[in-house]
């Protein structure tokens, strides 16, 4: 199929999105959901172009480097949403303005193909939607209908637009519009890169999904509420993929952000490639004492078990995430979860493998013997630490295991306030012993 035919296909769907755009006049954050990635992205773009005639609009690509959105990005910077959510890169640095008026923007997927279906249920999406509501802007999230967990995302936003016969997986969600099949799907574009989707016989296909973060929420809320520079302004320089989100002048000059907590910087970015980034989340518990009891209940079956306070969003309060294991590959973590279920330590159907490359560094010891004394002392002070053995025989002592730098903020503040421990955010490196 020629590029011309594919272009006509995209145009038909974009025009369909433009026609139903008025139905979203009162919305702030909507998921555009469909089975066909090109059609879904084109409808989102059509809505965005129409809505951008009178307010700020950001179209985010949760599908994964989809052509209608990717082709609007003309620079060579590979960074996108996944880099912001996984590595703390500021969204102010990666959002692309694509119209001359400065109202329409695209957030590409980014350079990291990471699948974490539990991310879509993160309550931070609700806070992000609130930020767009506060400034009268619109966030459109283009997403595949088959992705597990998308119903949780829809439930935290205003609703959904359904494309090409897709059904809403959230029965109680508001359906703003349904865009029926408008054209026969042509073959793949010759120049299009291979999709990051791994085919599967069921709905649990591996689509590329980003992870939300508080610094990202602050950046976007500030971003959509200011006057943007003209297209002649030089683009922001490319960022290192493992850089932490820094304070940005856009945030400083904008109205009060949704969450003004300063983002944490990772102290050892050079260790990102060697991080023990996979773990097993055992539970989310609403009291510190019960979290400590849950860790102790696992005994020797929980390698390097820990817990830490994490925010559940503006209305959800503070909970305690119980985590065990530290592995460089997901398969090892999955084996641990299977073992824990077999042992009955974790009930069948409970627990999940998570990507948690960050931890708070508390101390270090030259040997396992000296580390044991330090860890015992911290445990006597109710500090949930654990040690990971290094290649030189030394031990690094950590607390917590976090999916994003911002998730570590409550734990760092609690350690300083309650234990007088000034912990450092790091990539956690080493193995259990």
Kinemage of the C-alpha trace (Angstrom):
@kinemage 1
@onewidth
@group {chain A} dominant
@subgroup {mainchain}
@vectorlist {calphas} color= white
{ca unk a 1} P 0.000 0.000 0.000
{ca unk a 2} L 1.388 3.399 -0.936
{ca unk a 3} L 2.132 6.287 1.410
{ca unk a 4} L -0.605 8.225 -0.373
{ca unk a 5} L -3.203 5.593 0.536
{ca unk a 6} L -2.063 5.525 4.147
{ca unk a 7} L -2.135 9.317 4.242
{ca unk a 8} L -5.704 9.336 2.979
{ca unk a 9} L -6.621 6.767 5.642
{ca unk a 10} L -5.177 8.978 8.380
{ca unk a 11} L -6.933 12.050 6.971
{ca unk a 12} L -10.335 10.351 7.062
{ca unk a 13} L -9.938 9.439 10.719
{ca unk a 14} L -8.496 12.828 11.650
{ca unk a 15} L -11.471 14.527 9.994
{ca unk a 16} L -13.789 12.246 11.969
{ca unk a 17} L -12.063 13.292 15.172
{ca unk a 18} L -12.427 16.946 14.260
{ca unk a 19} L -16.172 16.521 13.707
{ca unk a 20} L -16.805 15.149 17.197
{ca unk a 21} L -14.363 17.490 18.984
{ca unk a 22} L -17.138 19.742 20.281
{ca unk a 23} L -18.361 16.928 22.515
{ca unk a 24} L -15.192 17.425 24.594
{ca unk a 25} L -15.628 21.149 25.242
{ca unk a 26} L -16.241 20.562 28.931
{ca unk a 27} L -13.573 17.869 29.383
{ca unk a 28} L -10.036 18.181 30.769
{ca unk a 29} L -8.581 14.683 30.335
{ca unk a 30} L -9.898 11.979 28.006
{ca unk a 31} L -8.635 8.616 26.772
{ca unk a 32} L -8.970 8.061 23.011
{ca unk a 33} L -9.266 4.286 22.729
{ca unk a 34} L -9.150 2.009 19.700
{ca unk a 35} L -7.807 -1.250 18.308
{ca unk a 36} L -6.157 0.299 15.258
{ca unk a 37} L -3.166 2.416 16.331
{ca unk a 38} L -3.163 4.654 13.235
{ca unk a 39} L -6.895 5.333 13.408
{ca unk a 40} L -6.782 5.950 17.168
{ca unk a 41} L -3.892 8.419 16.961
{ca unk a 42} L -5.479 10.194 13.982
{ca unk a 43} L -8.780 10.685 15.799
{ca unk a 44} L -6.911 12.051 18.849
{ca unk a 45} L -5.023 14.437 16.590
{ca unk a 46} L -8.226 15.576 14.887
{ca unk a 47} L -9.833 16.324 18.247
{ca unk a 48} L -6.679 18.089 19.380
{ca unk a 49} L -6.442 20.333 16.332
{ca unk a 50} L -10.090 21.403 16.678
{ca unk a 51} L -9.867 22.005 20.431
{ca unk a 52} L -6.600 23.934 20.017
{ca unk a 53} L -8.527 26.696 18.282
{ca unk a 54} L -9.602 27.966 21.700
{ca unk a 55} L -7.427 26.354 24.400
{ca unk a 56} L -4.208 24.482 25.150
{ca unk a 57} L -4.125 20.806 24.167
{ca unk a 58} L -1.544 18.069 24.770
{ca unk a 59} L -1.815 14.756 22.908
{ca unk a 60} L 0.108 11.951 24.614
{ca unk a 61} L 1.164 8.778 22.798
{ca unk a 62} L 0.574 5.696 24.966
{ca unk a 63} L 0.324 3.473 21.885
{ca unk a 64} L 4.047 3.416 21.204
{ca unk a 65} L 5.766 5.543 18.556
{ca unk a 66} L 2.640 5.662 16.395
{ca unk a 67} L 3.146 7.302 12.980
{ca unk a 68} L 0.556 10.151 12.965
{ca unk a 69} L 2.040 11.570 16.168
{ca unk a 70} L 5.673 10.559 15.687
{ca unk a 71} L 5.884 12.265 12.300
{ca unk a 72} L 4.972 15.617 13.839
{ca unk a 73} L 8.216 15.546 15.852
{ca unk a 74} L 10.892 17.006 13.593
{ca unk a 75} L 13.904 17.036 15.912
{ca unk a 76} L 16.287 14.152 16.644
{ca unk a 77} L 15.789 14.111 20.417
{ca unk a 78} L 14.591 10.571 21.269
{ca unk a 79} L 13.228 11.491 24.696
{ca unk a 80} L 9.554 11.233 25.486
{ca unk a 81} L 7.052 10.172 28.102
{ca unk a 82} L 8.825 6.974 29.104
{ca unk a 83} L 12.050 8.882 29.770
{ca unk a 84} L 10.156 11.389 31.898
{ca unk a 85} L 8.398 8.728 33.930
{ca unk a 86} L 11.264 6.237 34.256
{ca unk a 87} L 14.266 8.561 34.481
{ca unk a 88} L 12.860 11.856 35.722
{ca unk a 89} L 13.394 13.860 32.509
{ca unk a 90} L 11.250 16.992 32.746
{ca unk a 91} L 8.189 17.098 30.491
{ca unk a 92} L 8.995 20.755 29.885
{ca unk a 93} L 12.006 19.495 27.955
{ca unk a 94} L 10.246 16.898 25.839
{ca unk a 95} L 6.859 18.379 24.935
{ca unk a 96} L 6.747 19.428 21.264
{ca unk a 97} L 4.759 22.381 20.040
{ca unk a 98} L 3.302 21.527 16.635
{ca unk a 99} L 1.228 24.580 15.715
{ca unk a 100} L 2.159 28.198 15.167
{ca unk a 101} L -0.355 29.488 17.700
{ca unk a 102} L 1.304 27.539 20.513
{ca unk a 103} L -1.865 25.728 21.586
{ca unk a 104} L -1.277 22.189 20.293
{ca unk a 105} L 1.457 19.943 21.648
{ca unk a 106} L 2.529 16.320 21.356
{ca unk a 107} L 4.210 14.111 23.929
{ca unk a 108} L 5.915 11.244 22.053
{ca unk a 109} L 6.390 7.874 23.697
{ca unk a 110} L 10.160 8.122 24.159
{ca unk a 111} L 13.189 5.903 23.884
{ca unk a 112} L 12.316 3.185 26.413
{ca unk a 113} L 9.928 0.360 25.521
{ca unk a 114} L 8.719 -0.559 28.995
{ca unk a 115} L 5.537 -2.481 29.721
{ca unk a 116} L 4.021 -2.120 33.176
{ca unk a 117} L 0.316 -2.673 33.205
{ca unk a 118} L -0.061 -1.574 36.812
{ca unk a 119} L 1.106 1.931 35.879
{ca unk a 120} L -2.245 2.721 34.291
{ca unk a 121} L -3.862 2.321 37.700
{ca unk a 122} L -1.539 4.824 39.382
{ca unk a 123} L -3.576 7.494 41.171
{ca unk a 124} L -1.168 10.163 39.935
{ca unk a 125} L -3.150 10.191 36.679
{ca unk a 126} L -6.039 11.663 38.652
{ca unk a 127} L -3.819 14.487 39.876
{ca unk a 128} L -2.523 15.090 36.375
{ca unk a 129} L -6.098 15.412 35.122
{ca unk a 130} L -6.785 17.856 37.933
{ca unk a 131} L -3.893 20.015 36.779
{ca unk a 132} L -5.361 20.282 33.274
{ca unk a 133} L -8.776 21.067 34.745
{ca unk a 134} L -7.352 23.873 36.881
{ca unk a 135} L -5.863 25.679 33.878
{ca unk a 136} L -8.723 24.980 31.452
{ca unk a 137} L -6.591 22.803 29.186
{ca unk a 138} L -7.203 19.407 27.597
{ca unk a 139} L -5.131 16.231 27.759
{ca unk a 140} L -5.857 13.559 25.164
{ca unk a 141} L -4.329 10.141 25.822
{ca unk a 142} L -4.185 7.917 22.732
{ca unk a 143} L -4.163 4.309 23.970
{ca unk a 144} L -4.735 0.795 22.590
{ca unk a 145} L -8.022 -0.835 23.554
{ca unk a 146} L -6.307 -4.167 24.303
{ca unk a 147} L -3.942 -2.947 26.994
{ca unk a 148} L -4.579 -4.466 30.442
{ca unk a 149} L -5.413 -1.881 33.080
{ca unk a 150} L -6.684 0.828 30.746
{ca unk a 151} L -10.059 0.719 32.508
{ca unk a 152} L -8.379 2.073 35.650
{ca unk a 153} L -6.887 4.965 33.684
{ca unk a 154} L -10.259 5.773 32.114
{ca unk a 155} L -11.865 5.763 35.554
{ca unk a 156} L -9.466 8.429 36.798
{ca unk a 157} L -9.994 10.738 33.828
{ca unk a 158} L -13.155 12.378 32.539
{ca unk a 159} L -14.072 9.587 30.157
{ca unk a 160} L -13.331 8.043 26.803
{ca unk a 161} L -13.698 8.444 23.042
{ca unk a 162} L -14.139 5.081 21.291
{ca unk a 163} L -12.625 4.531 17.854
{ca unk a 164} L -13.452 1.947 15.203
{ca unk a 165} L -15.898 -0.164 17.140
{ca unk a 166} L -13.844 -0.453 20.344
{ca unk a 167} L -15.875 -1.048 23.502
{ca unk a 168} L -15.230 0.784 26.739
{ca unk a 169} L -13.663 -1.550 29.322
{ca unk a 170} L -14.956 0.774 32.059
{ca unk a 171} L -18.759 0.345 31.971
{ca unk a 172} L -19.463 3.343 34.197
{ca unk a 173} L -17.182 5.752 32.350
{ca unk a 174} L -18.597 8.594 30.313
{ca unk a 175} L -18.370 7.997 26.573
{ca unk a 176} L -17.967 11.407 24.957
{ca unk a 177} L -18.226 10.087 21.401
{ca unk a 178} L -17.948 6.959 19.267
{ca unk a 179} L -16.133 7.248 15.943
{ca unk a 180} L -17.217 4.318 13.823
{ca unk a 181} L -15.146 2.671 11.115
{ca unk a 182} L -14.574 5.269 8.412
{ca unk a 183} L -12.242 3.518 6.003
{ca unk a 184} L -10.659 0.170 5.257
{ca unk a 185} L -7.286 -0.189 6.981
{ca unk a 186} L -4.426 -0.154 4.425
{ca unk a 187} L -1.248 -2.163 4.713
{ca unk a 188} L 1.711 -0.955 6.788
{ca unk a 189} L 3.534 2.175 5.738
{ca unk a 190} L 6.851 1.192 4.099
{ca unk a 191} L 8.821 3.715 6.125
{ca unk a 192} L 7.158 2.984 9.446
{ca unk a 193} L 9.322 1.401 12.093
{ca unk a 194} L 8.303 -1.964 13.461
{ca unk a 195} L 5.834 -1.584 16.302
{ca unk a 196} L 6.926 -2.268 19.857
{ca unk a 197} L 3.867 -4.493 20.287
{ca unk a 198} L 4.465 -8.179 20.907
{ca unk a 199} L 1.646 -10.228 19.406
{ca unk a 200} L -0.317 -12.382 21.838
{ca unk a 201} L -3.389 -14.582 21.546
{ca unk a 202} L -5.299 -12.584 24.152
{ca unk a 203} L -5.820 -8.980 25.178
{ca unk a 204} L -2.677 -8.805 27.264
{ca unk a 205} L -0.480 -7.564 24.411
{ca unk a 206} L 2.717 -5.728 25.246
{ca unk a 207} L 2.046 -2.126 24.340
{ca unk a 208} L 4.462 0.583 25.287
{ca unk a 209} L 3.261 2.432 28.385
{ca unk a 210} L 4.816 5.235 30.398
{ca unk a 211} L 4.895 5.680 34.153
{ca unk a 212} L 3.467 8.830 35.729
{ca unk a 213} L 5.404 10.973 38.202
{ca unk a 214} L 4.687 13.981 40.402
{ca unk a 215} L 7.350 16.116 38.721
{ca unk a 216} L 5.746 15.327 35.378
{ca unk a 217} L 2.352 16.442 36.664
{ca unk a 218} L 3.815 19.722 37.871
{ca unk a 219} L 5.590 20.344 34.593
{ca unk a 220} L 2.578 19.688 32.381
{ca unk a 221} L 0.164 21.699 34.528
{ca unk a 222} L 2.566 24.610 34.389
{ca unk a 223} L 3.290 24.080 30.731
{ca unk a 224} L -0.279 24.317 29.484
{ca unk a 225} L -1.009 27.484 31.512
{ca unk a 226} L 1.637 29.859 30.123
{ca unk a 227} L 2.351 31.648 26.858
{ca unk a 228} L 4.679 29.492 24.815
{ca unk a 229} L 7.700 30.767 22.866
{ca unk a 230} L 7.386 31.278 19.141
{ca unk a 231} L 8.569 28.485 16.835
{ca unk a 232} L 11.733 30.446 16.116
{ca unk a 233} L 13.079 29.845 19.611
{ca unk a 234} L 15.909 27.237 19.593
{ca unk a 235} L 14.789 23.816 20.847
{ca unk a 236} L 15.884 22.559 24.226
{ca unk a 237} L 19.133 20.566 24.100
{ca unk a 238} L 18.998 16.796 24.237
{ca unk a 239} L 19.067 15.337 27.728
{ca unk a 240} L 20.841 12.368 29.178
{ca unk a 241} L 18.375 9.506 29.522
{ca unk a 242} L 19.228 8.920 33.161
{ca unk a 243} L 19.158 12.563 34.220
{ca unk a 244} L 16.742 13.537 36.968
{ca unk a 245} L 14.058 16.136 36.399
{ca unk a 246} L 15.556 19.511 37.295
{ca unk a 247} L 13.711 22.674 38.272
{ca unk a 248} L 12.564 24.540 35.186
{ca unk a 249} L 11.981 28.202 34.558
{ca unk a 250} L 8.560 27.383 33.081
{ca unk a 251} L 7.459 26.046 36.432
{ca unk a 252} L 8.948 28.962 38.301
{ca unk a 253} L 7.030 31.560 36.280
{ca unk a 254} L 3.748 29.656 36.134
{ca unk a 255} L 0.776 29.693 38.541
{ca unk a 256} L 1.029 27.455 41.611
{ca unk a 257} L 1.567 23.848 40.459
{ca unk a 258} L -0.522 20.865 41.398
{ca unk a 259} L 2.324 19.432 43.471
{ca unk a 260} L 5.223 21.719 44.345
{ca unk a 261} L 7.491 19.135 45.989
{ca unk a 262} L 10.948 19.408 44.392
{ca unk a 263} L 11.947 16.312 42.420
{ca unk a 264} L 14.749 14.170 43.794
{ca unk a 265} L 17.955 13.838 41.807
{ca unk a 266} L 19.601 10.432 41.440
{ca unk a 267} L 23.105 10.505 42.920
{ca unk a 268} L 24.599 7.693 40.778
{ca unk a 269} L 23.203 7.976 37.236
{ca unk a 270} L 26.197 6.045 35.858
{ca unk a 271} L 24.901 2.930 37.660
{ca unk a 272} L 21.570 2.888 35.824
{ca unk a 273} L 22.617 0.100 33.444
{ca unk a 274} L 23.603 -2.191 36.346
{ca unk a 275} L 20.631 -1.497 38.579
{ca unk a 276} L 18.763 -4.346 40.236
{ca unk a 277} L 15.556 -2.940 38.855
{ca unk a 278} L 13.052 -5.783 39.249
{ca unk a 279} L 11.275 -6.709 42.460
{ca unk a 280} L 8.026 -8.191 43.738
{ca unk a 281} L 5.408 -5.954 45.276
{ca unk a 282} L 3.754 -7.976 48.044
{ca unk a 283} L 1.127 -5.587 49.318
{ca unk a 284} L -0.003 -2.011 49.774
{ca unk a 285} L -0.868 -1.469 53.462
{ca unk a 286} L -2.337 1.599 55.133
{ca unk a 287} L -0.296 1.622 58.370
{ca unk a 288} L 3.433 1.488 59.030
{ca unk a 289} L 3.053 -1.039 61.837
{ca unk a 290} L 1.075 -3.457 59.662
{ca unk a 291} L 3.647 -3.083 56.874
{ca unk a 292} L 6.425 -3.989 59.314
{ca unk a 293} L 4.440 -7.028 60.473
{ca unk a 294} L 3.943 -8.124 56.855
{ca unk a 295} L 7.708 -7.957 56.232
{ca unk a 296} L 8.454 -9.988 59.346
{ca unk a 297} L 5.808 -12.577 58.425
{ca unk a 298} L 7.767 -13.519 55.314
{ca unk a 299} L 10.838 -14.440 57.315
{ca unk a 300} L 13.555 -16.051 55.225
{ca unk a 301} L 11.196 -16.405 52.249
{ca unk a 302} L 11.398 -12.652 51.639
{ca unk a 303} L 14.872 -11.790 50.318
{ca unk a 304} L 15.815 -8.169 51.015
{ca unk a 305} L 12.294 -7.254 52.118
{ca unk a 306} L 11.470 -3.614 52.809
{ca unk a 307} L 8.589 -1.187 52.916
{ca unk a 308} L 8.194 2.547 52.422
{ca unk a 309} L 5.470 5.198 52.524
{ca unk a 310} L 4.143 6.170 49.102
{ca unk a 311} L 1.547 8.724 48.118
{ca unk a 312} L -1.735 7.382 46.762
{ca unk a 313} L -2.691 10.741 45.275
{ca unk a 314} L -4.437 13.867 46.483
{ca unk a 315} L -7.379 11.996 48.013
{ca unk a 316} L -5.807 8.632 48.752
{ca unk a 317} L -3.524 9.527 51.643
{ca unk a 318} L -0.279 7.729 52.470
{ca unk a 319} L 0.113 3.961 52.154
{ca unk a 320} L 3.061 1.610 52.684
{ca unk a 321} L 4.357 -0.447 49.783
{ca unk a 322} L 5.845 -3.805 50.823
{ca unk a 323} L 8.499 -5.058 48.380
{ca unk a 324} L 10.942 -7.951 48.245
{ca unk a 325} L 13.672 -9.081 45.860
{ca unk a 326} L 16.290 -7.250 43.803
{ca unk a 327} L 17.097 -8.597 40.340
{ca unk a 328} L 18.574 -7.341 37.106
{ca unk a 329} L 16.107 -9.334 34.996
{ca unk a 330} L 12.335 -9.689 35.211
{ca unk a 331} L 12.371 -13.498 34.934
{ca unk a 332} L 14.141 -13.879 38.293
{ca unk a 333} L 11.571 -11.682 39.979
{ca unk a 334} L 8.760 -13.676 38.376
{ca unk a 335} L 10.333 -16.878 39.717
{ca unk a 336} L 10.389 -15.398 43.206
{ca unk a 337} L 6.714 -14.461 42.984
{ca unk a 338} L 5.833 -17.991 41.835
{ca unk a 339} L 7.848 -19.466 44.721
{ca unk a 340} L 6.136 -17.222 47.274
{ca unk a 341} L 2.722 -18.215 45.966
{ca unk a 342} L 3.676 -21.906 46.057
{ca unk a 343} L 4.841 -21.532 49.648
{ca unk a 344} L 1.582 -19.801 50.570
{ca unk a 345} L 3.450 -16.723 51.774
{ca unk a 346} L 1.637 -14.736 49.094
{ca unk a 347} L -1.935 -15.789 48.237
{ca unk a 348} L -2.606 -17.026 44.709
{ca unk a 349} L -3.388 -14.103 42.443
{ca unk a 350} L -1.708 -11.602 44.758
{ca unk a 351} L 1.605 -9.861 44.261
{ca unk a 352} L 3.073 -8.387 41.116
{ca unk a 353} L 6.471 -7.971 39.501
{ca unk a 354} L 7.413 -4.313 39.357
{ca unk a 355} L 10.236 -2.301 37.860
{ca unk a 356} L 11.741 -0.521 40.873
{ca unk a 357} L 15.296 0.591 40.040
{ca unk a 358} L 15.549 3.276 42.738
{ca unk a 359} L 16.206 3.092 46.480
{ca unk a 360} L 17.351 5.318 49.316
{ca unk a 361} L 20.986 4.766 50.217
{ca unk a 362} L 21.455 4.651 53.991
{ca unk a 363} L 24.972 3.326 54.618
{ca unk a 364} L 27.672 0.932 53.412
{ca unk a 365} L 29.947 -1.656 54.997
{ca unk a 366} L 33.192 -3.292 53.843
{ca unk a 367} L 31.933 -6.823 54.529
{ca unk a 368} L 28.792 -8.828 55.205
{ca unk a 369} L 29.807 -9.245 58.855
{ca unk a 370} L 29.971 -5.515 59.483
{ca unk a 371} L 26.856 -4.978 57.397
{ca unk a 372} L 24.904 -7.382 59.618
{ca unk a 373} L 25.654 -5.256 62.685
{ca unk a 374} L 24.604 -2.056 60.902
{ca unk a 375} L 21.394 -3.597 59.555
{ca unk a 376} L 20.499 -4.947 62.991
{ca unk a 377} L 21.010 -1.494 64.491
{ca unk a 378} L 18.749 0.126 61.884
{ca unk a 379} L 16.096 -2.543 62.422
{ca unk a 380} L 16.165 -1.837 66.155
{ca unk a 381} L 15.278 1.751 65.258
{ca unk a 382} L 12.405 0.571 63.027
{ca unk a 383} L 14.185 1.548 59.829
{ca unk a 384} L 13.297 -1.059 57.133
{ca unk a 385} L 16.731 -1.456 55.542
{ca unk a 386} L 18.344 -4.292 53.594
{ca unk a 387} L 21.785 -4.974 52.177
{ca unk a 388} L 22.897 -5.822 48.642
{ca unk a 389} L 26.265 -7.454 48.085
{ca unk a 390} L 28.655 -5.720 45.686
{ca unk a 391} L 31.232 -7.346 43.422
{ca unk a 392} L 34.101 -6.267 45.682
{ca unk a 393} L 32.535 -7.943 48.722
{ca unk a 394} L 31.234 -4.760 50.284
{ca unk a 395} L 27.559 -4.201 51.106
{ca unk a 396} L 25.370 -1.230 50.310
{ca unk a 397} L 22.492 -0.693 52.704
{ca unk a 398} L 19.233 0.592 51.244
{ca unk a 399} L 15.686 1.363 52.285
{ca unk a 400} L 12.709 1.039 49.976
{ca unk a 401} L 12.424 0.128 46.297
{ca unk a 402} L 10.813 2.762 44.096
{ca unk a 403} L 9.476 2.868 40.565
{ca unk a 404} L 10.204 6.575 40.043
{ca unk a 405} L 12.323 9.183 41.821
{ca unk a 406} L 9.210 11.022 42.980
{ca unk a 407} L 7.791 7.909 44.602
{ca unk a 408} L 10.776 8.024 46.978
{ca unk a 409} L 10.044 11.556 48.213
{ca unk a 410} L 7.691 10.638 51.121
{ca unk a 411} L 10.145 7.986 52.372
{ca unk a 412} L 13.112 10.359 52.242
{ca unk a 413} L 11.191 13.039 54.140
{ca unk a 414} L 9.965 10.510 56.731
{ca unk a 415} L 13.504 9.216 57.378
{ca unk a 416} L 14.811 12.731 57.882
{ca unk a 417} L 11.904 13.874 60.036
{ca unk a 418} L 11.429 10.760 62.174
{ca unk a 419} L 14.862 9.091 62.232
{ca unk a 420} L 17.219 11.995 61.514
{ca unk a 421} L 18.586 10.065 58.508
{ca unk a 422} L 19.435 12.104 55.431
{ca unk a 423} L 19.148 9.357 52.808
{ca unk a 424} L 20.274 9.700 49.185
{ca unk a 425} L 18.270 8.599 46.153
{ca unk a 426} L 20.261 6.129 44.033
{ca unk a 427} L 19.938 3.348 41.525
{ca unk a 428} L 20.090 0.230 43.695
{ca unk a 429} L 22.954 -2.042 42.693
{ca unk a 430} L 23.939 -5.478 43.995
{ca unk a 431} L 22.378 -8.805 44.834
{ca unk a 432} L 20.810 -10.458 47.843
{ca unk a 433} L 23.134 -12.665 49.917
